[in-house]
């Protein structure tokens, strides 16, 4: 786990990475994140030289184009283990009470071959996986954790995600949300393939 620690209070973008080059980092928040990870037994390191990659830059460029929110980026765990990413989110959960906005950036369907397949064969798979994920992400907390951990039996899992990097940030957010419910925040298509986004909050 690496914390790109040029960062600070406001937004912690988990997963792929935040705003235009002028976005402030959050060194104080990076320290707090490392403290939380250490207390949870999760090793981490900081990287003050690394900037933000497209997974943070793109969503925050669109939502906060003035790049005024101090931001830091967390890498995924090399294990790609779903349960470990839920645990990572639980370690970060207290930061929400400190005003930190935790964003999990990824795609709910991420098979690049399917996106560029002119036959459209990926469309039914995207629809099927999206329906499963919606049920899982909006389930009661215990069931939500169970389904997102034991996800391999889900429909068309490896067609939707040949590798799981794009789905792991969702698990970090689920871990951080505790017992707060999940709600569907967006549902649409890109290149005819179904994509969704979720919001987790008690309010």
Secondary structure, DSSP 4 states (H G I P E B T S, - for coil): -EEE-SB-TTEEEESSB-SSTT---BHHHHHHHHHHHHHTT---EE-SS----HHHHHHHHHH-TT--S-EEEEPPPTT--HHHHHHHHHHHGGGGGGT-EEEE---SS--HHHHT-TT-THHHHHHHHHHHHHHHHTS-HHHHHHHHHS-TTSTTHHHH-SS-HHHHHHHHHHHHHTTPPEEEEEEEEETTEEEEEEEE---
